Amino acid sequence: MLALRLARGSRPLVQLRRLLVAAASAGSGFLLLYVLAQATARPAGSFPQLLWALVPLAVTVQFAVAVARTDPATRPLEGMDAAGLGPVRLTLVATISTAVACTLGSAVALAIFLHLRGEVTGLPFDGAGAGLLHADQPLPVAAALTLLALLPLAASTATALALRPHPRPAPQTALPWGIALTACGLAALAYARPGGAGVPAGWALTALGLALAGPGLAYACGALVQAVRPGALRLLAGRALQEEAPRLGAPLGVLCAVGAGALSAVALRDHGGLQVPLGPLTAPAAALVAVCAAATLLTSAVEVRQARTAARETLTGLGAPGKVLRTAATVRATALVAVCLPLSWGVSQLTSLALTR
């Protein structure tokens, strides 16, 4: 009840972010149900489709965690311990709020799926997708509910792990592990059979490697900004970027993976080797992944801005002009773009070579 009261009393922008989580959950749930319907009609080749459908689920979980981290109701405030809202209780509140939003999205996905199959009547577009969703085949209820429960369970578990009290990680670690995982993913793509399970597994390893290397890359960007006799502006931008690396790194790496995937898709289409693993829903699934990855990065940037409020007020109190702070933010963003765009292009070139061997 406390989680529901805090959610109901939140500001409109916070409520909008929660609704976006529910919408992304609905899209991911609908894709899982579509794969289930495909498996009932054509069991052969359904496992690679399920692996591809797990990609939108993963980025949706990441987005849900990012939204939970920026929720004002999950930040410890002075005097809240006396009211019984310590770090553990706040983590529980965030977990429940995330589970509610994702469960709402899964319920909407089920309702839309059944409506398009023609099993729920009385609304416009009754049975409009009966052929695409294989309405002639019975839908396994237990399997459908199990798939729809994956997202709320995964998102709530990830939220609990992300918000639990733990020491802040060092921002410069994990870069070698990320490079190693990315190399493993590229190797898996090179040896994968077209249309088999090796292709989504290779992409998953590549994306995981980039996400793991993201904080190290962001930290390195901060070091480059401060290189070669830096002035006050570059020092401010570089040090801030190094402090922000643990929060921005993983979403930045995932967005780089999405960009590399988009560039690879364009290259494979020109070579005639583009696969459509989810059939007619491949393009909507790709759009969902891209939107969730971008929204996660923007939400993480909001979290960083909230965390730097005290530092920004201190600098303003010391007489730092607002233009200097805005210019430093522009320098940080420019450095990240200057590193991430070539990285995405390079990974896309390697994956295109691996898939068109």
N, C-alpha and C positions, 0 to 999 in steps of 0.2 A: 504494500500500500504506500509506503514511503517513496519508493521509486516512481510509482504512478503519480503521486502528488507533486514530486519534484519535476517530473516530465511535463505535467499539465501547467505548472507555473513558470516554465522556462520562457525565454524571449522568443519572438517570432523567428529570428535567424537560426536559433538552436533547433526549434521545431522543424524548420525547413530542412536542415541537415538530416534530422531523423527521418523525415518523409523521403528524402533522397535515398537513404539507406533502405527503407522499405521498398522503394521503387526498384532499386538495384537487386534486392532480394527477390522481388517478383519476377524480374527478367531472368535471373539465374535459375530460379525454381521452374519457370516455364521451359527453359532449355533442358533441364533434367527430365521433366515429364515428356518432352518431345523425344528425347533419346530412349526413354522407356517405351514409348509407343512404337518407335522404330524397331526396338528389340523384339517386341511381341510379334511384329509383322515379318521382320527379316532378322533372325537371331545372328546370322553370319555377319561378322564385321561390326558388331555392336560395342565390343569392348573399346576399340580405338575411339569411337564416337563418345563413349562415356568419359574417356580421358580428356578429350577436347572440351567437353562440357564442364569439366572440373576447373578449367582455366578461368571462366567468368566467376565461378564460385570463389576461387582463391582471391581474385582482385576485389570481389565484393566483401569478403571477410576483412581484407586489409583496409578497405574504405570504412567499414563499420568500426574497426578498432581506432582509426584516425579520428572519426567523429566522436567516439567515446572519450578520447584523450582531450578533446577541446571542449567537452561539455562542462559548463561552469559548475554543475552539480557534483562533479567528481573531483574538484580541486579542494584540497584541505584549506579551511578558513580558520581564523583565530576564534577560539571559543567553541568550535564545533565538537571537539573532544568531550567537553563537558555535557553536550547534548547527546552524546552517544554516537557521534558520527566521526569516528576515527578513520585512519587509512583503510582498514579492513572493511569497515561498513560502507565506506564510499565506493570501494571496489565492487562490493556486492550490489550496490545500487546501480553502478554503471553496467555490470553484467546483466542484471535484470532488464534494464532499459534497452540494451542491445538485443537481448533475446526477444523482447516484446516487438521491437521494430522488425526484426527479421522474420518472426513468426507471422506478423501481419502481412509481410510481403509474400511469404510462402502460401498463406491462405488466399490472397488475391490471385496468385499464379494458378492455384488449383481451380478457383472459381472460373477464371478466364479460360483455362484449358478445357474444363468440362463444358463450358458454354460454347466454345468453338467446335467441340466435337458433337454438339447437339444433344448432350445429356442434361443440360440445364436450359429450359425453354422460357419463353415469355419476354425475351429481351431482343434488341436488334442484333443482326448477324448470327442468328441461331444456326449452328451447324455449318458456319462459313468455312471452317477448316476441317471438315470431316474427312476429306480425302488425304490431306497433308498429315493429319494426326491419327489416321488409321482407326476411324470410329467403328469400322466393321470388326475390329479385334477387341476382346474384353480387356479392360485395364486392370492389372493386378493392384488391388487396393493396398495391400501390405507393402509392396515394393514402392508404390507411389508415395505413401506416407513416410517410408524410410528415407527416400531420396529428399523429400521436402524437409525432413527433420535435420538433414546434414548441415544446412546453412546456419540455422539458429544455434545448434550445438557447437559448431566450429567457431562461429563468431563470438558467442558468449565465453567459450573457453579461451580463445585468443585474447579477448578483452580482459578477462581475469588475470591471465599471465602477463599482459602488457602493463596493467595498472597496479599489480601487486607491489608492495614496498620492496625495493631492491636498489643496490648501489648503481649509480650511473656508469655505463660502460665507457671505456676509453675510446675516443672517436677515431684514432688512427689504426685500430686493429681490424682484422678480418679481410684485408685486401688480398693477401696471397691465397686464402681459401676461396675467395670469390673468383679470382682468376683461374684457379684450378677447377672449380665447378663449371665455369663457363667453357673452359677447354674440354672438359668431359662431355658437356652438352653438345659442343660442335662435333666431337668425335662420334657421339651417338647418332647425330644427324647424318654424318658421312656414311655410316654403316647401316642406317635404317632402311627397311624395305618400304617403298612408297605405299601409302595406305595402311601401313601396319602400326603397331603400338609404339615402335621406336621413335617415330617422328614427334608425337606429343611429349614423350618422355625426354627426348633431346631438347625440345624447346623449354620444357619445365626446368631442366638442369641449367640451361643457359640463362633463363630469367632469374632463377634462384641465385646463380653465381653473380649476376649483375646487381641484384638486390643486396647480396652480402658484401659486394665490393663498393656499393654506393657510399657508405660513410667514409671509407678510406679515400675514395675519389673526391668527395666534398672537402675532406680535410686537406688533401693535396692541392685542391683549388685555392683554399685559403692560404696555404704556404706560397703558392705561385703569386698570388696577389701581393704578398708582402716582400717578394724577392727584389733584389737590386735597389738598395737605398730607398726604402719606402718613406713616404711622407705620413702625416697624421691621418689623412683620409684613407690611404691604402692600409695602414696599420689597423685602423678601426674596422674597415671592411674585412680584412683578412682574419683578424682575431675573432670577429663575430661569426664569420663563416665556419671557422674551426669549431667554435662552440655549438653551432647549429648542426654540424655534420651528423651526430647520432640521430637526430630527429628527421632531417631531410634526406639522409643518404639512401635508406631503403626505398622510399617512394620514388626518389629520383632514379634509382637503378631499375625499378620496375617500369617506369615510364620510358627509359632508354630501351628496355627489352621490347616494349610495345612499339616504339618507333622503329626498331630494327625489324620487327615482324612485319610492319606495314611496308617498309622499303623492300624487304624480301618478297612479299606478296606481289608487289609491282614488278620486280625483276622476274619472278617466276611466271607471271602472266605474260610477259613479253616473250619468254622462252617456251610458252605452252605447257609448262609443268605445274601450274597452279592447281592445288587440290581444294575441294570444297567439303571438308570433313563433316559438317553439320547440314549439308544440303542447302535448301532455301534459307535456312536460318543462320548460315555462316556469316553473312554481312551484318545482321543485327547483333550476333554474338560478338563480332569484332568491334562493332561500335560500342557495345556495352563495356567491353574490356578497356577500350581507349578512354571512355568517359570516366569510368571508375578510377583508372590510373591517374588521370589528370586531376580529378576531384580529390583524390587522396593526397596528392602533392600540394594542392591549394589548401586543403584542410590542415596539413602538417605545417604549412607556412603560417597559417593562423595561430597554430599552437606555439610556434617559435615567436611570433609577435607578442602573444600573451606572456610568454616566459621572459621576454626582454623588456617588459613594461618598466620594471624598477630601474634597469640600466639606462633606458631611454630618458626616464624622468630625472635621473642623476645627471646625465650629460646636459640635459636642458637646463637644470638648475645651476650647473657650472658655467652656463653661457654659450653652449654649443648651438649654433644656428640650426634651425630645422632643415635648411637646404643641405647642410653637410650630412645629416642623418639620411636624408632621401637619396643623396648622391652615393653614399656608402651602400645603401640597399641596391641601387642600380648597378654599382660595381660588382657586388656579390652575384646578382642575377646574371650579369654579362659573363662573368667568369664561369659560372655553371653551364650556361648555354654554349660557350666557346669550347668546353671540354666534352659535353654530352652529345652534341650534334656529330662531331667526328667519330665519337665512340659508337653511336647508333649506326652510322654509315659503315664503319669498319665491321661491326658484327653482322650487319645485313649482307655485306659482300661475302664474308666467310660462310654464312649459312646458305646463301644462294649457290656458292661454289659446291658446298657439301651436298645440296639437294639436287643439283643438276650435273652431277658427276657422270 
